[in-house]
Amino acid sequence: MGRILVLMCLLSIIPITSSFAAEPEDHIQSIIIEVEGDPNEHKEYVQTHYPSVEVVAVYTKLFNGIALQGEDQALDRMQSLDFVKNIHTVQTYEATEQTTTLEAAADPNAVFPAELNTTGYTGEGVKVGVIDTGIDYEHPDLQKNYQKGYDLVDLDDDPMETTSQQGIPTLHGSHVAGIIAADGDMKGVAPDADIYAYRALGPGGQGTSIQVIAAMEQAVEDGVDVMNLSLGNNVNGPDYPTSVAVNKAAQLGVAVVIANGNNGPGDWTVGSPATANKAMSVGASSPKQEIPFLYERWEDKKIEITPMAGSIPWDLNTFYDLVDAETTKDLDGKIALFQRGSIPFTEKARLAQEKGARAVVIYNKDEGAFQGMIDNKQQHIKIPVVSISKADGEWLVDKLKDKQKVSLETHYQTKQQSIAEFSSRGPVTVNWNIKPDILAPGTSILSTVPGGYQVLQGTSMAAPHVAGAIALLKEAKPDWTNQQIYGALKTTAVQMKDGNKQLVQPIIQGMGLIKPQEAMETETILYDPQLAFGQITDYSQSKRENIVIENTTNETQTYRFNVPYKRAGYSWKLPTSFTLEPKEKKKVPIELKVTSPQLKTGVHQGWITLERKGKTYRLPYLFVNQSADNPKAMGFEFTLKPFSKEEFTYRLYLTEPTKRVEVDLYNPDTLMFERNLMTKEALDTGVNEGQIDKKKVGKSGHYLAIITIQLANGKYESYETMIAIP
């Protein structure tokens, strides 16, 4: 049975699982083949020599390939063709459905997408493509605006979300589509925009990078104006295949919006395709909210909680005893504490509810907090379920082990508008670009899901707010280019400040929080205002970036830079004052001079201020002095080659040339060394891939893979990931 490696996963809260269940030996299957040469010529060859194989689609715009359908035995012959570069198949999964009603989804902190639109526009006539898990086009709030779509998983024209009969059901694409253009009981940002849906992610919200690229190509073919991709991977590199495809789609005139990722708050966590130069990459903001937290009075201990998606709101109003549900049977009237593990969150909640628990708290097994989801429709979970960090969970367990009674009460805190903790940060490796580009609402977002509505959070929810805003601008300013629209949204974004009233770093917020109304009315447009000066490698080095500034008014405007205070190690050369005539665009040089030894090694960033008649514009800048603490290896992928029982394929992304790469396998439970999987010499920056004979791979199972690389300077770096050998 052919297997693929999952390259793309949802940047949201949908749980990812996998299965190695056996399939029938012969059944109709859909595959996408990446080819060398002209795909149209290869289509004719396949049709002539393999009549039992149907050529479903040909791809030539964003990558070279053909989509095929046929029985396993017929498709198996494709791998022997000399023009075949890669074969991408589809996995299947099993799970249950997740839906709610609008009333059940009600949350005191819920954010309604329509709140972003304070304009008089609705996105009428604008085509928005949703590259995702498909959508529930029968939903009453989506039915009116849905126009057409395509399924890149099953290769047909039915982009419906995965149902429970097909495997792990999905809801993500419907939620995204509703944020953009729901038009019913709930309204999206652009309720009159046309929705085009492309199912690139199948059961469980999984798919391959090629399915995503093929979906993008189909969207370009269908003439969409805006494309939303609330998906990605953990490869922080500008030249990953999906990022390259995004740039090509942008060059063809499509405005591409991408979720920045949910792997924050660490730096370097933005993943492809949000790393693409020509995309609008979106981080998540969080509105002012009343947030519940748990409080242990006797030790003045505050415990942050994160509600599970699908859970009822946390509404406990007095003291409740907490017990370790892993070791205690008596849960009646108590808060049940679980550790995150192999048992699904929903099952833990169901067991606790049956034993009379008042609420469920699940603590992480890894560092930090996490966001989870429960299936509230199937199991009817009527008690609140939340997650907490590993540190807080272990503190509670230690107290219980000391035979102390732990009683918790619920307090509330007012959380000011901020950037969501989970929102991935930049910069991008290799080219050191600033990402995200922009922020949009991404927490507690209420939108459509199959059969109802649900509150979700993630940068997956932030991106469609921006896609909807672009639809509004395209309707309001039909003569504007995508670059003008991007520039207007960035120019008028509101920069966010931290608790000390200091501007949040550029790699966390980009240009700030979007304001569509202000973007439409802007009198100035800054094109590409994020100033990425790259890497400083010499003792003294000057870098220059040009910014294009447009005067959109019918009056002459004068601009002035506030030259930043000179700091030890670097200085600026800026035009102090310049004038733009009505409707004029001008290229303005900005020069940075760095004396490397006077600065710390690493990333340096900040803001430059431009003023016009009482109006202030802030331009973020970034440069890297000598080197940075960025990851050097990412995205190790390992899977059985499609239609092969004898060969495995691997893929690894490197941000620097390396002398040597070793992949060692460890027992994930005991952390004992098992064996060396592979050793490779002299690999280059970018994607490195190849094959390994099954005999060299060893026995099947789940392993902790430690990838150790020796850099060109002799230093060693390593990272770890889990892999499965079927």
TIRO-6394 format. One line per 4 residues: their letters; for each residue x negated, y negated, z of C-alpha. Coordinates in nm, 3 decimals. Example, Ala and Ser with C-alpha at 12.3 -4.5 7.8 and 13.67 -1.06 7.14 Angstrom:
! residues 2
AS) -1.230,0.450,0.780  -1.367,0.106,0.714
***
This chain:
! residues 726
MGRI) 0.000,0.000,0.000  -0.136,-0.340,-0.097  -0.203,-0.588,0.181  -0.279,-0.957,0.180
LVLM) -0.444,-1.185,0.428  -0.217,-1.457,0.557  -0.382,-1.786,0.463  -0.101,-2.022,0.548
CLLS) 0.110,-2.047,0.862  0.368,-2.293,0.987  0.237,-2.593,1.171  0.522,-2.571,1.414
IIPI) 0.648,-2.350,1.692  0.755,-2.045,1.493  0.580,-1.738,1.637  0.354,-1.548,1.400
TSSF) 0.345,-1.170,1.407  0.235,-0.899,1.167  0.315,-0.543,1.084  0.143,-0.253,0.918
AAEP) 0.456,-0.046,0.870  0.456,0.190,0.574  0.643,0.099,0.257  0.787,0.321,-0.013
EDHI) 0.523,0.429,-0.261  0.716,0.295,-0.560  0.935,-0.015,-0.545  0.972,-0.340,-0.731
QSII) 0.714,-0.584,-0.602  0.622,-0.944,-0.679  0.261,-1.054,-0.715  0.076,-1.363,-0.828
IEVE) -0.249,-1.310,-1.017  -0.520,-1.573,-1.030  -0.693,-1.546,-1.369  -1.000,-1.663,-1.558
GDPN) -0.932,-1.834,-1.890  -0.598,-1.926,-2.049  -0.298,-1.788,-1.852  -0.072,-1.805,-2.160
EHKE) -0.305,-1.574,-2.353  -0.311,-1.333,-2.061  0.069,-1.344,-2.045  0.089,-1.224,-2.406
YVQT) -0.167,-0.951,-2.335  0.028,-0.818,-2.038  0.358,-0.829,-2.228  0.202,-0.638,-2.518
HYPS) 0.008,-0.373,-2.330  0.213,-0.336,-2.011  0.580,-0.352,-2.115  0.696,-0.218,-1.776
VEVV) 0.555,-0.528,-1.604  0.760,-0.847,-1.627  0.577,-1.182,-1.652  0.793,-1.410,-1.439
AVYT) 0.594,-1.735,-1.449  0.278,-1.894,-1.586  0.079,-2.153,-1.387  -0.157,-2.399,-1.553
KLFN) -0.130,-2.735,-1.373  -0.268,-2.677,-1.023  -0.435,-2.338,-1.073  -0.464,-2.068,-1.340
GIAL) -0.233,-1.775,-1.284  0.064,-1.561,-1.377  0.342,-1.418,-1.162  0.444,-1.057,-1.223
QGED) 0.711,-0.812,-1.112  0.706,-0.437,-1.143  0.666,-0.108,-0.962  0.357,-0.045,-0.752
QALD) 0.201,0.198,-0.997  0.238,-0.044,-1.287  0.104,-0.342,-1.093  -0.184,-0.133,-0.961
RMQS) -0.327,-0.128,-1.314  -0.360,-0.508,-1.314  -0.671,-0.504,-1.093  -0.872,-0.334,-1.369
LDFV) -0.817,-0.618,-1.617  -1.136,-0.821,-1.670  -0.960,-1.160,-1.660  -0.809,-1.101,-1.314
KNIH) -0.980,-1.310,-1.047  -0.756,-1.239,-0.745  -0.426,-1.060,-0.674  -0.185,-1.190,-0.410
TVQT) 0.096,-0.973,-0.278  0.366,-1.023,-0.015  0.402,-0.875,0.334  0.732,-0.778,0.499
YEAT) 0.841,-0.813,0.864  1.132,-0.748,1.097  1.298,-0.968,1.360  1.617,-1.140,1.475
EQTT) 1.804,-1.457,1.385  1.784,-1.791,1.565  2.059,-2.057,1.544  2.253,-2.299,1.762
TLEA) 2.551,-2.532,1.738  2.516,-2.909,1.733  2.659,-2.926,2.084  2.427,-2.657,2.217
AADP) 2.132,-2.832,2.057  2.215,-3.157,2.236  1.923,-3.274,2.447  1.897,-3.600,2.643
NAVF) 1.560,-3.661,2.479  1.664,-3.552,2.129  1.546,-3.773,1.842  1.778,-3.815,1.545
PAEL) 1.595,-3.857,1.210  1.838,-4.126,1.090  1.710,-4.356,1.366  1.396,-4.422,1.160
NTTG) 1.598,-4.573,0.876  1.693,-4.931,0.963  1.703,-5.029,0.594  2.000,-5.053,0.364
YTGE) 1.862,-4.777,0.142  1.940,-4.405,0.138  1.691,-4.252,-0.104  1.950,-4.223,-0.380
GVKV) 1.813,-4.077,-0.702  1.481,-3.967,-0.549  1.382,-3.600,-0.585  1.212,-3.451,-0.279
GVID) 1.054,-3.107,-0.297  1.036,-2.904,0.025  0.754,-2.646,0.011  0.838,-2.426,0.306
TGID) 1.035,-2.118,0.414  1.326,-2.197,0.181  1.641,-2.369,0.305  1.993,-2.275,0.404
YEHP) 2.151,-2.449,0.103  2.494,-2.335,0.225  2.462,-2.544,0.544  2.736,-2.812,0.530
DLQK) 2.481,-3.086,0.599  2.245,-2.971,0.321  2.487,-2.837,0.062  2.564,-3.175,-0.097
NYQK) 2.203,-3.279,-0.159  2.056,-2.943,-0.259  1.992,-2.940,-0.634  1.784,-2.635,-0.718
GYDL) 1.482,-2.439,-0.609  1.265,-2.134,-0.651  1.147,-1.843,-0.439  0.773,-1.782,-0.473
VDLD) 0.791,-1.483,-0.239  1.043,-1.276,-0.433  0.989,-1.466,-0.760  1.350,-1.562,-0.829
DDPM) 1.562,-1.878,-0.824  1.715,-1.819,-0.480  1.515,-2.011,-0.213  1.736,-1.910,0.080
ETTS) 1.568,-1.879,0.422  1.464,-1.528,0.523  1.754,-1.348,0.692  1.732,-1.090,0.970
QQGI) 1.808,-0.817,0.714  1.491,-0.911,0.524  1.252,-0.934,0.818  1.165,-1.202,1.071
PTLH) 1.421,-1.473,0.992  1.314,-1.830,0.931  1.466,-2.171,0.996  1.172,-2.406,0.948
GSHV) 1.245,-2.521,0.591  1.608,-2.602,0.676  1.496,-2.810,0.972  1.246,-2.999,0.754
AGII) 1.502,-3.054,0.478  1.756,-3.186,0.729  1.508,-3.443,0.861  1.456,-3.568,0.507
AADG) 1.808,-3.571,0.369  2.079,-3.410,0.580  2.415,-3.563,0.487  2.697,-3.437,0.705
DMKG) 2.761,-3.439,1.077  2.390,-3.513,1.103  2.206,-3.761,0.881  1.849,-3.744,0.761
VAPD) 1.611,-4.033,0.698  1.719,-4.053,0.332  2.067,-3.894,0.325  2.123,-3.949,-0.048
ADIY) 1.792,-3.805,-0.168  1.800,-3.490,-0.382  1.652,-3.179,-0.222  1.455,-2.926,-0.425
AYRA) 1.358,-2.620,-0.219  1.063,-2.386,-0.274  1.028,-2.075,-0.061  0.652,-2.028,-0.038
LGPG) 0.655,-1.875,0.311  0.847,-1.552,0.363  0.947,-1.343,0.665  0.811,-1.485,0.987
GQGT) 0.708,-1.802,0.806  0.404,-1.645,0.639  0.269,-1.657,0.288  -0.052,-1.693,0.090
SIQV) -0.227,-2.007,-0.023  -0.156,-1.907,-0.381  0.218,-1.887,-0.312  0.199,-2.238,-0.171
IAAM) 0.004,-2.366,-0.471  0.244,-2.193,-0.711  0.537,-2.356,-0.529  0.369,-2.693,-0.568
EQAV) 0.321,-2.630,-0.936  0.689,-2.539,-0.976  0.783,-2.859,-0.795  0.566,-3.062,-1.033
EDGV) 0.729,-2.880,-1.325  1.073,-2.971,-1.187  0.977,-3.337,-1.175  0.999,-3.403,-0.801
DVMN) 0.898,-3.752,-0.688  0.793,-3.655,-0.336  0.661,-3.325,-0.202  0.665,-3.225,0.166
LSLG) 0.437,-2.953,0.300  0.491,-2.888,0.669  0.234,-2.609,0.667  -0.136,-2.551,0.677
NNVN) -0.424,-2.347,0.814  -0.716,-2.405,1.049  -0.980,-2.477,0.784  -1.105,-2.833,0.830
GPDY) -1.254,-2.893,0.487  -1.164,-3.121,0.195  -1.237,-2.866,-0.078  -1.024,-2.572,0.037
PTSV) -0.805,-2.448,-0.255  -0.479,-2.589,-0.116  -0.639,-2.930,-0.060  -0.771,-2.932,-0.416
AVNK) -0.422,-2.846,-0.546  -0.269,-3.130,-0.342  -0.512,-3.377,-0.500  -0.421,-3.248,-0.847
AAQL) -0.049,-3.285,-0.774  -0.111,-3.642,-0.657  -0.301,-3.716,-0.978  0.006,-3.597,-1.170
GVAV) 0.216,-3.865,-0.998  0.374,-3.681,-0.705  0.366,-3.839,-0.358  0.244,-3.554,-0.135
VIAN) 0.314,-3.557,0.240  0.153,-3.300,0.471  0.177,-3.214,0.839  -0.154,-3.278,1.013
GNNG) -0.133,-2.968,1.234  -0.043,-2.868,1.590  -0.387,-2.774,1.718  -0.455,-3.091,1.922
PGDW) -0.569,-3.253,2.134  -0.921,-3.149,2.032  -1.116,-3.325,1.757  -1.177,-3.158,1.420
TVGS) -0.845,-2.973,1.440  -0.679,-3.103,1.123  -0.652,-2.820,0.869  -0.607,-2.780,0.494
PATA) -0.415,-2.905,0.300  -0.379,-3.209,0.530  -0.752,-3.262,0.468  -0.681,-3.357,0.105
NKAM) -0.807,-3.703,0.008  -0.494,-3.802,-0.184  -0.232,-3.674,0.060  -0.039,-3.864,0.325
SVGA) -0.134,-3.659,0.630  0.101,-3.712,0.922  0.045,-3.685,1.297  0.324,-3.668,1.555
SSPK) 0.433,-3.945,1.789  0.641,-3.896,2.100  0.908,-4.151,2.203  0.971,-4.289,2.547
QEIP) 1.132,-4.006,2.743  1.241,-3.894,3.086  1.032,-3.580,3.130  1.096,-3.321,3.403
FLYE) 0.804,-3.170,3.590  0.769,-2.926,3.878  0.643,-3.049,4.213  0.502,-2.853,4.506
RWED) 0.553,-3.095,4.795  0.329,-2.944,5.063  0.013,-2.971,4.852  0.128,-3.266,4.644
KKIE) 0.088,-3.053,4.330  0.238,-3.170,4.000  0.295,-2.911,3.725  0.371,-3.024,3.370
ITPM) 0.631,-2.810,3.187  0.703,-2.770,2.815  1.058,-2.654,2.731  1.078,-2.358,2.494
AGSI) 1.251,-2.431,2.164  1.598,-2.281,2.180  1.616,-2.312,2.561  1.884,-2.504,2.742
PWDL) 1.749,-2.824,2.908  1.571,-2.796,3.243  1.823,-2.930,3.496  1.730,-2.786,3.835
NTFY) 1.821,-3.033,4.105  1.690,-2.895,4.435  1.420,-2.666,4.583  1.386,-2.318,4.436
DLVD) 1.149,-2.043,4.544  0.909,-1.920,4.279  0.816,-1.550,4.250  0.575,-1.353,4.034
AETT) 0.812,-1.164,3.803  0.533,-0.926,3.705  0.515,-0.783,4.060  0.845,-0.879,4.227
KDLD) 1.185,-0.722,4.155  1.395,-0.967,4.356  1.449,-1.263,4.120  1.800,-1.360,4.232
GKIA) 1.830,-1.738,4.262  1.458,-1.789,4.210  1.223,-1.925,3.943  1.060,-1.628,3.767
LFQR) 0.693,-1.669,3.679  0.549,-1.467,3.389  0.214,-1.464,3.213  0.218,-1.501,2.836
GSIP) 0.150,-1.161,2.683  0.270,-0.904,2.430  0.635,-0.906,2.547  0.837,-1.169,2.353
FTEK) 0.943,-1.479,2.545  1.309,-1.401,2.477  1.276,-1.054,2.631  1.113,-1.194,2.944
ARLA) 1.395,-1.449,2.975  1.663,-1.183,2.921  1.519,-0.957,3.191  1.493,-1.247,3.437
QEKG) 1.846,-1.361,3.361  1.985,-1.011,3.420  1.815,-1.010,3.762  1.975,-1.342,3.855
ARAV) 1.679,-1.575,3.805  1.758,-1.945,3.804  1.485,-2.031,3.551  1.180,-1.884,3.379
VIYN) 0.827,-2.026,3.373  0.566,-1.866,3.145  0.200,-1.959,3.188  -0.059,-1.941,2.915
KDEG) -0.320,-1.667,2.896  -0.555,-1.905,2.714  -0.677,-2.250,2.813  -0.430,-2.537,2.793
AFQG) -0.057,-2.556,2.742  0.146,-2.408,2.457  0.481,-2.442,2.281  0.705,-2.136,2.246
MIDN) 1.049,-2.041,2.116  1.331,-1.818,2.238  1.618,-1.663,2.044  1.917,-1.810,2.221
KQQH) 2.191,-1.692,1.987  2.118,-1.322,1.989  2.038,-1.289,2.359  2.254,-1.571,2.504
IKIP) 1.987,-1.702,2.737  2.170,-1.939,2.972  1.882,-2.028,3.202  1.604,-2.278,3.117
VVSI) 1.275,-2.136,2.990  0.955,-2.342,2.995  0.582,-2.295,2.952  0.294,-2.423,3.163
SKAD) -0.084,-2.424,3.133  -0.311,-2.137,3.226  -0.467,-2.342,3.508  -0.131,-2.425,3.666
GEWL) -0.009,-2.067,3.629  -0.318,-1.924,3.795  -0.287,-2.179,4.079  0.068,-2.057,4.145
VDKL) -0.035,-1.690,4.127  -0.317,-1.750,4.375  -0.072,-1.911,4.618  0.164,-1.617,4.588
KDKQ) -0.120,-1.368,4.639  -0.204,-1.545,4.964  0.149,-1.448,5.068  0.247,-1.810,5.080
KVSL) 0.598,-1.910,4.998  0.599,-2.136,4.696  0.898,-2.367,4.663  0.927,-2.602,4.369
ETHY) 1.146,-2.900,4.307  1.211,-3.092,3.986  1.100,-3.452,3.953  1.118,-3.678,3.650
QTKQ) 0.867,-3.918,3.506  0.909,-4.184,3.241  0.672,-4.107,2.959  0.599,-4.407,2.740
QSIA) 0.580,-4.382,2.364  0.261,-4.196,2.281  0.094,-3.949,2.050  0.199,-3.588,2.101
EFSS) -0.066,-3.380,2.275  -0.034,-3.103,2.017  -0.090,-3.335,1.719  -0.413,-3.233,1.543
RGPV) -0.701,-3.475,1.526  -0.960,-3.557,1.264  -1.199,-3.631,1.124  -1.243,-3.408,0.821
TVNW) -1.572,-3.220,0.796  -1.804,-3.258,0.496  -1.668,-3.597,0.379  -1.589,-3.734,0.730
NIKP) -1.257,-3.888,0.626  -1.015,-4.023,0.887  -0.706,-3.808,0.933  -0.417,-3.831,1.003
DILA) -0.325,-4.119,0.775  -0.013,-4.211,0.968  0.215,-4.116,1.258  0.589,-4.039,1.265
PGTS) 0.832,-3.898,1.524  0.747,-3.533,1.595  0.884,-3.436,1.937  1.238,-3.326,2.030
ILST) 1.361,-3.369,1.673  1.720,-3.254,1.616  1.790,-3.116,1.269  1.963,-2.847,1.068
VPGG) 1.887,-2.474,1.093  2.075,-2.178,0.945  2.416,-2.167,1.108  2.377,-2.486,1.310
YQVL) 2.127,-2.729,1.457  1.820,-2.711,1.678  1.565,-2.931,1.849  1.208,-2.854,1.738
QGTS) 0.878,-3.033,1.768  0.555,-3.039,1.575  0.381,-3.233,1.305  0.603,-3.020,1.080
MAAP) 0.883,-3.248,1.202  0.678,-3.567,1.165  0.586,-3.513,0.799  0.945,-3.505,0.664
HVAG) 1.014,-3.838,0.837  0.741,-3.982,0.613  0.873,-3.796,0.305  1.213,-3.951,0.375
AIAL) 1.058,-4.295,0.423  0.880,-4.265,0.088  1.215,-4.178,-0.073  1.361,-4.499,0.074
LKEA) 1.071,-4.703,-0.063  1.098,-4.542,-0.406  1.462,-4.645,-0.423  1.395,-4.996,-0.290
KPDW) 1.078,-5.054,-0.497  1.118,-4.850,-0.817  0.826,-5.030,-0.984  0.578,-4.955,-0.707
TNQQ) 0.317,-4.686,-0.758  0.258,-4.414,-0.502  -0.061,-4.598,-0.402  0.141,-4.913,-0.331
IYGA) 0.392,-4.715,-0.125  0.116,-4.542,0.070  -0.057,-4.875,0.120  0.261,-5.052,0.234
LKTT) 0.337,-4.782,0.493  -0.019,-4.792,0.623  -0.048,-5.170,0.622  0.268,-5.219,0.828
AVQM) 0.215,-4.927,1.067  0.205,-5.015,1.436  -0.116,-4.914,1.611  -0.059,-4.732,1.938
KDGN) -0.240,-4.802,2.263  -0.334,-4.578,2.552  -0.255,-4.621,2.922  -0.535,-4.876,2.951
KQLV) -0.385,-5.080,2.666  -0.676,-4.991,2.439  -0.620,-4.891,2.078  -0.604,-4.514,2.039
QPII) -0.892,-4.379,1.831  -0.845,-4.375,1.451  -0.895,-3.997,1.431  -0.593,-3.954,1.656
QGMG) -0.345,-4.201,1.505  -0.478,-4.297,1.162  -0.314,-4.630,1.079  -0.040,-4.589,1.340
LIKP) 0.338,-4.537,1.353  0.535,-4.597,1.032  0.795,-4.873,0.999  0.984,-4.829,0.668
QEAM) 1.174,-5.159,0.691  0.852,-5.357,0.741  0.684,-5.163,0.458  0.955,-5.274,0.215
ETET) 0.915,-5.637,0.319  0.536,-5.652,0.343  0.365,-5.956,0.195  0.029,-5.779,0.181
ILYD) -0.074,-5.429,0.080  -0.404,-5.278,0.189  -0.502,-4.990,-0.037  -0.694,-4.706,0.132
PQLA) -0.759,-4.909,0.448  -0.927,-4.621,0.636  -1.300,-4.690,0.603  -1.500,-4.366,0.603
FGQI) -1.870,-4.454,0.570  -1.992,-4.095,0.585  -2.311,-3.964,0.741  -2.617,-4.170,0.835
TDYS) -2.931,-3.965,0.780  -3.212,-4.223,0.748  -3.382,-4.440,1.011  -3.204,-4.748,0.875
QSKR) -2.924,-4.722,0.623  -2.656,-4.943,0.470  -2.318,-4.811,0.358  -2.058,-4.997,0.153
ENIV) -1.686,-4.938,0.111  -1.453,-5.142,-0.108  -1.097,-5.214,-0.004  -0.832,-5.339,-0.246
IENT) -0.594,-5.602,-0.107  -0.275,-5.713,-0.286  -0.073,-6.029,-0.232  0.288,-5.924,-0.301
TNET) 0.432,-6.276,-0.263  0.479,-6.566,-0.503  0.254,-6.787,-0.293  -0.123,-6.817,-0.257
QTYR) -0.249,-6.645,0.058  -0.575,-6.685,0.249  -0.730,-6.402,0.448  -1.008,-6.399,0.706
FNVP) -1.202,-6.113,0.865  -1.286,-6.136,1.233  -1.644,-6.016,1.224  -1.684,-5.755,1.501
YKRA) -1.924,-5.827,1.785  -2.270,-5.711,1.689  -2.354,-5.391,1.870  -2.688,-5.227,1.925
GYSW) -2.751,-5.001,1.629  -2.511,-5.136,1.371  -2.384,-5.459,1.217  -2.134,-5.573,0.954
KLPT) -2.147,-5.782,0.640  -1.796,-5.910,0.568  -1.648,-6.195,0.363  -1.533,-6.441,0.628
SFTL) -1.258,-6.589,0.410  -1.102,-6.528,0.067  -0.787,-6.628,-0.122  -0.543,-6.428,-0.333
EPKE) -0.319,-6.591,-0.591  0.047,-6.483,-0.620  0.071,-6.110,-0.707  -0.308,-6.087,-0.726
KKKV) -0.509,-5.779,-0.628  -0.872,-5.811,-0.527  -1.149,-5.568,-0.439  -1.323,-5.674,-0.119
PIEL) -1.661,-5.522,-0.016  -1.725,-5.419,0.345  -2.083,-5.331,0.431  -2.212,-5.147,0.738
KVTS) -2.581,-5.139,0.835  -2.693,-4.874,1.085  -3.024,-4.836,1.266  -2.996,-4.471,1.361
PQLK) -3.235,-4.436,1.660  -3.049,-4.709,1.847  -2.725,-4.509,1.848  -2.610,-4.184,2.000
TGVH) -2.586,-3.890,1.764  -2.230,-3.812,1.658  -1.908,-3.979,1.549  -1.867,-4.357,1.584
QGWI) -1.531,-4.519,1.516  -1.336,-4.835,1.578  -1.131,-5.114,1.417  -1.197,-5.417,1.198
TLER) -0.945,-5.702,1.210  -0.814,-5.895,0.910  -0.590,-6.201,0.963  -0.349,-6.396,0.745
KGKT) -0.137,-6.686,0.866  -0.078,-6.545,1.212  -0.048,-6.188,1.086  -0.305,-5.930,1.200
YRLP) -0.405,-5.616,1.008  -0.633,-5.352,1.159  -0.861,-5.132,0.950  -1.005,-4.820,1.114
YLFV) -1.364,-4.724,1.042  -1.577,-4.414,1.107  -1.932,-4.299,1.047  -2.144,-4.008,1.168
NQSA) -2.491,-4.078,1.301  -2.719,-3.791,1.196  -2.492,-3.501,1.295  -2.169,-3.422,1.475
DNPK) -2.021,-3.152,1.695  -1.788,-3.035,1.419  -1.721,-2.663,1.367  -1.968,-2.511,1.123
AMGF) -1.765,-2.200,1.034  -1.387,-2.159,1.010  -1.106,-1.959,0.860  -1.255,-1.609,0.866
EFTL) -1.008,-1.384,0.685  -1.031,-1.009,0.645  -0.783,-0.779,0.474  -0.742,-0.470,0.263
KPFS) -0.772,-0.557,-0.104  -0.432,-0.552,-0.278  -0.352,-0.213,-0.436  -0.676,-0.071,-0.299
KEEF) -0.740,0.186,-0.026  -1.117,0.170,-0.056  -1.210,-0.199,-0.044  -1.160,-0.489,0.194
TYRL) -1.194,-0.856,0.108  -1.326,-1.134,0.329  -1.323,-1.512,0.315  -1.516,-1.760,0.530
YLTE) -1.534,-2.140,0.513  -1.864,-2.309,0.601  -1.920,-2.680,0.652  -2.299,-2.657,0.610
PTKR) -2.538,-2.428,0.419  -2.650,-2.136,0.636  -2.947,-1.904,0.646  -2.750,-1.612,0.785
VEVD) -2.398,-1.512,0.892  -2.317,-1.214,1.115  -1.970,-1.086,1.202  -1.965,-0.860,1.508
LYNP) -1.659,-0.677,1.641  -1.572,-0.651,2.012  -1.303,-0.469,2.206  -1.050,-0.749,2.282
DTLM) -0.963,-0.601,2.622  -1.304,-0.505,2.761  -1.512,-0.747,2.548  -1.754,-0.460,2.487
FERN) -1.950,-0.469,2.161  -1.815,-0.221,1.905  -2.013,-0.273,1.583  -2.141,-0.515,1.320
LMTK) -1.886,-0.569,1.045  -2.103,-0.762,0.800  -2.423,-0.964,0.764  -2.472,-1.214,0.480
EALD) -2.773,-1.424,0.386  -2.792,-1.780,0.246  -2.426,-1.880,0.214  -2.326,-2.221,0.078
TGVN) -2.095,-2.496,0.202  -1.730,-2.428,0.121  -1.539,-2.105,0.064  -1.744,-1.786,0.063
EGQI) -1.570,-1.461,-0.027  -1.646,-1.105,-0.126  -1.567,-0.736,-0.080  -1.672,-0.468,0.168
DKKK) -1.644,-0.095,0.108  -1.403,0.080,0.345  -1.673,0.324,0.455  -1.874,0.031,0.599
VGKS) -1.578,-0.122,0.779  -1.525,0.152,1.035  -1.221,0.263,1.230  -0.890,0.081,1.232
GHYL) -0.759,-0.131,1.515  -0.743,-0.486,1.652  -1.076,-0.655,1.725  -1.224,-0.976,1.853
AIIT) -1.455,-1.091,1.574  -1.752,-1.310,1.674  -1.888,-1.501,1.373  -2.243,-1.619,1.435
IQLA) -2.418,-1.844,1.186  -2.778,-1.961,1.165  -2.793,-2.311,1.018  -3.062,-2.438,0.784
NGKY) -3.233,-2.613,1.079  -3.258,-2.282,1.265  -2.985,-2.355,1.521  -2.712,-2.102,1.593
ESYE) -2.335,-2.166,1.607  -2.053,-1.919,1.665  -1.677,-1.892,1.686  -1.431,-1.612,1.747
TMIA) -1.103,-1.491,1.598  -0.884,-1.182,1.612  -0.867,-0.950,1.312  -0.673,-0.631,1.239
IP) -0.810,-0.341,1.038  -0.519,-0.131,0.907
***
